[in-house]
């Protein structure tokens, strides 16, 4: 498993923490844009329409095909039928929460990298399975850092 590190940066006078693998952190610190390799598909699992639209806009600018799910039950159905390069997942979603979606991925043996984007407490984030979750971004987040990190995850998959 890749060692995890933290990268901290300010957003609107708040401190936001992103936890990501060392090689992605090094790319971000160097200010390099991850290179796009082939077509990518992302599943955005977010019940807040404003955040869902923002993430969709950010990723479609980089030619990533987007599918969305507004709750965990819909996300699990889509994950049974489709393949994705990355999953952008809020933890506090209706029907089946983000932790249940992560458990489904693990039990199904799906190796799709998950980027958790959530405003839950740091204590709750310590319960995440780092074999499945490759990136943790606390809301609010910096859109440029978020985009570069998601592109890096897509290129890994």
Secondary structure, 3 states (H helix, E strand, C coil): CCCEEEEEEEECCEEEEEEEEHHHHHHHHCCCCCCCCCCEEEEEECCCHHHHHHHHHHHHCCCEEEEEECEHHHHHHHHHHCCCCEEEECCCCECCCHHHHHHHHHHHCCCCEEEEEECCCHHHHCCCCCCCEEEEEECCCCHHHHHHHHHHHHHHC
